[in-house]
Amino acid sequence: MGEWDREVDVLVFGSGIGALTTALVGRCEGLSVLLCEKTSQPGDTAATSGGTVWIPGSSPAQQRGVGDFAAVRSYLDAEIGERPEDAPLREAFLASGAEALDYLAARSEVKFSFNNPIPYPDYHPENTGGALRGRALSPLPFDTNVLGDDFALVRAPMPEFMILGGMMVARPEIPHFVRTWSSWASLRLVTRAVLRYGCDRLRFSRGTRLHLGNALIARLLHSLRAAGAEIAVNAALVELVRDNSRVAGAVVEINGKRLRIGARRGAMLATGGFGASASHRAALMQRDDIGESLVFPANVGQGLDYAQAVGAALDRAHDSPAFWMPSSTHTRADGTKALYPHIRDRPKPGMIAVNAKGQRFVNEAASYHDFVLAMFAAQLSEAWLICDRAFIRDYGIGMIPAVWQNLRRYIRSGYLATGETPEALAQRIGVDAEGLGRTVGEHNQFALTGVDLAFGKGSSALNRHNGDAAVKPNPCLRPIGSGPLFAVRVEPTPIGTAIGLRTDADARVLDAAGAPITGLYATGSDMSSIMRGHYPGPGITLGPSLIFAYRAARQMRLAANAPVGVSM
């Protein structure tokens, strides 16, 4: 259609796990690829995430007898419902998981650990088909010294997820840092890590030993460079170009210059959905009480808008329009706003969450998604996490780590509220004093018996996994002390969106009649989630994103629109 400024086989928009996987598999399949990221650094929300992928049936899982697909299907039926209309996509997800992981492991540095130090359970393992291990995989750590100058392209994690101004710590290392002087083993580990970090800072702005989602993005970026893919930053999608029945390319603005770029095999939308757009949230979530988002700020729904402009259908049939996290906010010393996801502190023993009446409303150790759904069910736009000084010393709370604490700074800033008694704390945070006093007393009685009669904290395998095994008889319960007490305010924040473009099992975008739009693909949060707004386990956003990116790139290889690998 008309003249192109240049042409490639595969044109990818975005730079999270879905975009990078599409580009990587495309290159491995011999296709010419241009990946366009509209900001100055690739990584998207995935770079600041835990990096976990929920992919049942990996080859190691099957070899060790925990890859039963019948059980997975039963679990998804119990979690999401059978939903016959989704059967082709669900089966494609299950059928391609092990294949995609094996493909990437054989051809790139994108590798995951099956043997997590503490294997992750599904989020509702007690449900039919639920598993205690084998479905959630973590990326292996990555030494970015091999990246050279490209290390600057890797988006850094949130500062609050690093220590000493730029050092990442692996999950199994955290107890050693919390109790550095408890053993020679801990002291050696911490000393070596800090010394290495000191050497890194002589050359780089932060540590080069990456973990979690940062390691995953660095592995993908390194593999892409090795495969010869072209990456354009400051490259924004302006318009998809449709030629009769197919999307033939796009108008892209790269460093302020607009180019018409043809896509012989296909264009992939993996721009992260709409979670960072207040206007899209109001329109698609039908909620006007969501003021903050953990989604990467550039993910404002443009991919969805441009796709709908060429006839793509948006799928809104989800039980929840997004995936949720309770978060607290804090203003940093430099004036920027920090948003902190409360994952690790809520399940620990000695914390409760209360509403304005000073009453509990949820099992605090539930998954982050379930916690926020409980807030919505109780019609809450905010809640308070309550604990004592010993809790903060042992586990930290929110942005305040369990080591190197400076509570006065957080109290002065208003992030942390304190009071000598439950009633005094209640007055400080504006909740019912009598109600909070009664709730703390009831919780402490439950802690003595080890049985939470109100909400069952500590009763599930997920709760116990995230609690403190040293606390008996219930790793999620211990009494809250007499004072001083502390509180942090949390609010619902989206971490990803479920509403997205309708696609088929190969991630081809569909029109309103259900027919594929030739040449247009979507994955990640741009693709309607196969989880339908449910959260069966850790990594249910990244896992499908990787798998459908893999399937899309393989499908593009089969397209017959032009000779493979020819680039202008």
N, C-alpha and C positions, 0 to 999 in steps of 0.2 A: 504493500500500500504506500504509494508515493516513495520519496527518497528518504533513506535512513542515514543519519550521521555515522552510524556504525551498526553492526549486527553481531550477535552472539547466539549460541544455542540456547542457553538458559540465563534468564534475567531474574535475579533474586532481590527482594526488597525486605529489609530487616537484618538483624544480626544476632538474634538469640539462637537457641539450640536448633530450632526448626530451620531457620535460614542458613545457618552454617552447615548443618547436616545436608541440606539440599545441595548446597554448593560443593561440598566435599564429595558426596556420592556422584554428583554430576561429573566432576573432574575424574573420579576413579572410573567412570563409565566412558571416558574419552570425549566428553562434551566441553565446549568452550563456555566459560561461566563468568558473569560479572555480578558481583554482590554489591548492592547499594545500601549504605547505612546513612541515614540523614543527619546523624550527629557526628562528632569528631572521634568517637570510640565505639567499636563493636562490643557486644555483650548483652545489651538489653537488660530486662529484669533478671534473666538467668545468672548474670555475672554476680549479683548480690544475693542469690538464693542459696539454699543448701545443696543444690546440684543433684539431688536424688532423683532417680528415674524409677517409676513403678512399671516394671516390664515382667509380667509373669512368664514362666517357662523358659528362662535363659538356659543355655546349654549346661552350665554348672548346676543349676537347680534341677534339671532333668536327670543329670548324672547322679545327684545325691538324693533323688527320690522326693523332691519337693516341687516338682513341676507338673502336678496333676491338673490338666486343663479342664477336666470335668468339674473339679472343685472350684476353679477360677470362675467358670461359667455360673455355677450355683451361687458363688459369692456375689458376682455382679448382678445376677437376677435378684438376689436378696437386697442388695444395696440400691439398685437403680430401677429394677423392674425388668420384665422380659423385653418389652418394647420391640415387637417384630420389625418395625420400620428401621430400627438401628442394627439389626442382626448382621447385615453385610459388613458394616464398618467395625462392629465389635469383633467379628470373626477375623477380619483382616488384621486388626490390632493384635489379637492373640496369635495368629498364624505367622506374623512377620517379626515378632519381638526377638526371638533367638537368632533368626536369620540376620536381622539388622545389626545386632550386637556383634555377632561373629564376623560379619562383613567389615565393620569398622575396625574391629580388633586386628584383623588380618591385613588391613590396608592403611592403617593410620595409627596415630597415638591416642585415639579416643578409646579409653579402656576404663572399665569399672571393676570394683572389688565386689566379688560375691561374698567373701568372708568379712563382712563388716565387723569391727571390733565387738559391737553389741548388735546382733541382727535385729532389724526393724520388723515389728509386727504390722499387719494391716491395721487400719484404724478402728475396725470393728471385728476383731478376730473371733469373737464369740458367735458371730453370725454364720449361717450355713456356708461352708466352703472357705471361711476365713483362715488365714495362715499366720503363724508366729514368726516366720522367716522365709526368705527366698524370693520375694517379689520386689522388694525395694533395693536398689543397687546404688552405691555411692561412687563417684568418680575417684580414681586414684589421685593422690597428690601429684603436683607437677612442679618441676624445677625450671623456672622461666629463664635461667641463664642461657638456654639454647635459643631463646627468642631474639636475643640481641636487641636492636632498636625497636622491634615490634612489641616488646614488653610495654612500651608506652601506650600501645593501642588497647591493652587489656583494661577494661573499666574496673576500677578498684572497688572492693566491698565498702559497705558503710563504715565510717571511722569507728563507730561503736562496736563493730564486729572484729576490730583489731586491737592489739595492745601496743604500748610503747610507741604509739604514733604511726604504726604501719606494719605490724607483725601479725600474721594469721596463725591461729593455733588450731590443730586438729581436734575433733571431738574427744577422742580417747586421751588426749594430752591435757584436757582441761583440769581433771582432778589433780594432776601433778603440779600445775601452776597454782591451783587453789591451796594446796598443802605442800608447798615446795620443800619445807623443812621436815616433813613427816618421815622421809626415808632417803637413803643414799640414792636409790633409783630415781626418785623424783628430783632430787637436787642435780644429779648428773644430766637428766633429760632437759631440765629447765636451763641449766648452765650452757649446754651445747646449743640449744635453740637460740638463746639470747646472744651468744657469741657469734653464731652464724648471721643472725639478724644485724648485729653491729657491723659485720663485714659487708653485708648487702648495702647498708645505708651509706657506705663510702662511695658507692657507684650509682645507686638507684634511690628513688624517692620513697620506696617501701620495700618490704621483704620480698625475696624472689621465691620463697617456698610457699606455694599456693595450695589451698584446700577448697573443698565444697564447690559451689558453682563457679567460683573464680578459676579453679583448676580445670573444670570442664571446658569453659570458654577458651582458656589458654591452650588446652589440648586441641580443640577444634581449630583455633586460629593457626597454631603451629602446623597442623596437618594440612590445612588449606594452602599455606605458603609452600609447603613441600610439594603439594600436588600441582602447583602452578595456577591456582585460581586468582583472579583479579578482584581486589577489594577496593571499592571507592567509598571514602568517607565524605561527609558533608554533601551527600548525594540524595536528594529528596525526590520521591515520586510526585509528579505533577498531574499526570493523566495517563490512563490506560488507553491504548489505541486499538480499537476494534475494527477489523476488516471483514465485513459481512458476518459470517458465523463464528469467527475466531478472534481472539486477542492476539494481535501480531507483534505488539511491542508496547513501548511507553515513552512518554516525554519525561525526562529526568533532568533536574537542575543540579549540576555538579560544580561546587565552588562558584555558584552564581551564574553559571553558563547553562542555558537550556539546550539539551540534545535530544534528538529522536533516535531511540535505540530499538532496533528490531530484535525479536526473540523467536528464533526459528523453531525451537522445541517447546518453549513455554515460559511463562512468567509466574514466579512463586510469590505469593503474598504471605509474609511472616512478620508483620509489623507490630505485633504485640497486642492487638485488640484495642479497646477503647477505655480501659480502666483509669487512665490519667485525665480523661476529659470530663469536666464537671457537667457540661451540656449533654454529652452522650450518656453519662451515668443517670442524669435526671430523666432523659427520654427513654432509655432502654431498661433501666433498673426500676423506674417508677419510684425512686426514693429521692427525697430532697434533704435527707439528714446525713448524707455521707460527704463530709468536708475534706477528708484526706484520703490518700491512696498510696499503697506501697508499690504500685506498678511504676515502671520506669517513666519519668515525666514526658518523654517523647511519644508515648503510646496513647494517642488521642483519637484513634478510630479512622485515620485517613485511609488505611487500606480497605476498610469496610465501605467507606463512602465512595472511593474510586471504583470498587468492584460493583457496587449497586448501580453506579452510573452507566455501566456497560451491560446491565441486565442481570446481575447476580442476585440470588435470593438470600435474605437474612433469616436465620432460624432462631426464633425466640422461645421455642417450646422447651423451656428448662425449668426444673423445680426450684432452682436458684439461678439468678442471672449471672452470678459471679461466685468466686471462691474467696473466703474471708479469713481475716486475722484480727485479733484484738491488738491494738497498738497504742503506745503512749507517745506523746510529743514533748519535745524539749528544744529550747533555743540554745544553740551552741555559742561558744565564746565569740566566734566570728560573726554572729548574727544570723546564720543560716538555721533553718528548722530541721530538726532530726525527728524521724519517725521510727520507733523501735517496735519490732514484732515480738509479742510475748509468747514464746514457745517453751523455753526451758524452765521458767520459774513457776508457772501455774501448777504443774503436777507435783512439785516438791512439798514435803510435809511442813505444815505450819502456815499455809496461806489460804485465805478465803476470798471470794469475789462477792461483792454486795451491791444492791441497788440503792435508790434514794431512801428507802425505808430501813436501810441497814440490814436487809435480809439477803441471804444467799438465794440464787436463782438457777444454779447450774453445778454440775460436777466440774470443778475447776481443772481437773486433769484430762477432760475430754479433748479431742483434737481441736485445733484452733478454729477450723470451720464450724464444728459443732458448737463451740463456745459462742461464736457470734450468732449462729442461728438461734441459740437460746436467748441471747440478748434481744433479737428481733421478736421472738415469741413472747417475751416479757415486755415488749414495746420500750426498750431501753436504747437511748442514743449514747449513753455512757455508763460505766461501772467503775467500781473501785476495788483494787487489789490490796488486801490488808495483811500485814504480818508484823512480827516483832524484830528486835535488833539482832537476835541470834539467827533468824532466817536470813537476813541480809548478809550477815557475816559468813554464813555457811554456803549460801547459794547465789547471793546477789538478787537484785530485783530490777527488771527492765534494763535500762542503760547503765545501772550501777553494778559493776562486776563484783565477784566474790573476793577479789584481791585488789589491793591498792585503792581502798575506798576513801572518798572524801564526801561524807554525807552533808556537811554544812553547805557545800557549794550547791548541791541539788535542792536542799531545803530553801536556801536563799532565792534560787531561781523559780521556785514554785513547783518544780517537778515532783518533789517528794514532800508530802505533808506528814506532820508528826504530832503526837499528843501523848501525855503521860498515862491516860486511861482510854478505854474505848469511847467513853462519853466525850472526853476532851477532843479526841481525834475526830469524832463524828461532827462536832461543832465546827471544827476547822475545815472539813470538806463538804459540809452542808448536807449531811444525811441524818436520819432520825437517830438521836443519841440512845434512847431506850432500846430501839430495835437493834442497833449495833451491839450494845452491851449484852443483850439477850442472845444474839447470834453467836458472838464469841464464846459465851458460856456454853451454849449447846454444842458448838464445834469441839470445844475442849473435852466435853464428856464423850463425844464420839472418838476422840483421839485416845482416850484412856482405854476404851474397849477395842479399838481398832476397826470399828464398824461404823461407817457413815450412814445412818438410818435415813437421812434426808435425801442425799443425792448419790450415794454409792461411790464416793471418791476412793480409789484404790481397789475397786472390785473387779476391774477388767485387766487383761494382760497388757493393754496399751498403757493404762494408768501406772501399773507396777513397773513397766519397762522404763518409764520416764521419772519415776519417783527416786527415793534414796533407799537402796537395799539394806543399808546399815540400820535403818529405823524399823523397829519391830513393834507390834505384829503387822502393821500396815505401813508400807514404804511411802505412802502419800499423806499420812496423818501424824501430827504430833501437836501437843498443846501450844497455843499462842500465849506468850508470857504476859505478865501483868503490866509491863510498860518499860520504856516508852514503846508505843506502837507507831506504825508507819503505813502510808497509803500512797498508791500511784493510780492516777486516772487512766482508763483505757477507753477506746472508742472503736467501732467497727471500721475496718479498712479493707478494700479489695486487694487481693494479691494476684488476681488474674480474672479473666472473664470467661463465662461459659457460652454466652450468646455470640454467635459468629456466623460465617458464611456456610451455607449448606454445601456439602461435598459428597462425592461418592467414595468408594473404598480405596481409590488411588489418589485421593485428595484433589480431584478435579472439581472445580467450582460449578455448582448447578444453577440453572435459571429457575424462574418461577414455575415452569412446567416440569421441573425435575430432570431436564436434559443437561449434559455437560456443556460448558462453554469451552470450546476447543482452545487450548493454549493458556488457560488460566487455572492456577492451583492455589491452594491455601493450606496452611498448617499452623500449629500453635494456637494462640488466642484469636487469630483471624479466622480459624476454622471452628465451626460449631462443635462444642465439646461432646465426645461420646459418653462422658460421665453425667451429662444432663444436670449439672449443678450439684452433684453428689461428690463426696470426697472419700473414696474407699481406702486410700492408703497414701503414704508419703511419695510424692513424685508423680501424681496423676495428671499433672499438666505437662511436665517435661517428657515423661515417657511416651505418651501418644504423639507429642510434637516430633520427637525423634523418629518414631516408627513411620508416621505418615509422610514425613519429609523423605525418608528412605524409599518408600513406595512411590512417591511422586517422581523422584529423580530417576528411578528405574523405569517408570512409565514414560517419562520424557525420552529416555534412550530409545524407546520403541517407536516414537513419533517419526513420521515419514515426510516431514515438511522440507527438509534440506539436507545436504551432505553433512555428516558429523565433523565437528572440529574446525570448520572453515570460519575464520574471523576476519572482519574488516576494520 
